[in-house]
């Protein structure tokens, strides 16, 4: 995903940055959408950047 977004945005993106953006999108949806009509917070992109994060 980071490679695709890097091409689309014309700037390098890391997997961690993609994960942060996807989480931010989820939070925006929760803030502005009907909470009963969507998926739960646990379903989605929270783990999207795990492969790029090394403790």
N, C-alpha and C positions, 0 to 999 in steps of 0.2 A: 504494500500500500504506500509506503514511504517513497518508493521509487516512482510510482505513478503520480503521486501528488507533487513530487519534485519536478516532474516534467510539466504538469499542469500549471503549477505556480511559478515555474522558472527560477526556483530557489531550492537548495538542498533541504530535505526534511528527513528527520530521523524517526525510527519506529516509536520512540518515546514521545516525540512531538505529535505524531499522528494519534497516539493513544490519548494525549491530553486534549486534542481537538475533538476527538470522538466523545470523550467524557463531557466536554463542554457542550457539545451538541445535545447529548442526552439530558443534561441539566437544563438547557434552554427549553427543550421539549416539555420537560416536567413543569417548568415554570409557566409556560404559555399554552399548554394543551390540556384537554380533558384527561385527568389522571385515570379515569375508569375505562378509557377507550384504547389504551395502549399496552405495551408490554411492561413488565416490571423492571425496576432499576437493575436487578440482577441479570437480566437478559440483555446482552449487547456487547459493548466494546471495552469494558473495563480491563480485559486482559489483552487487548490488541497490541500493546507495546512490550509485553513481558519478554519477548525474545530478544529485545534490544536493551533490556535493563539488567545490569549485572551489579549486585551489591558488593 
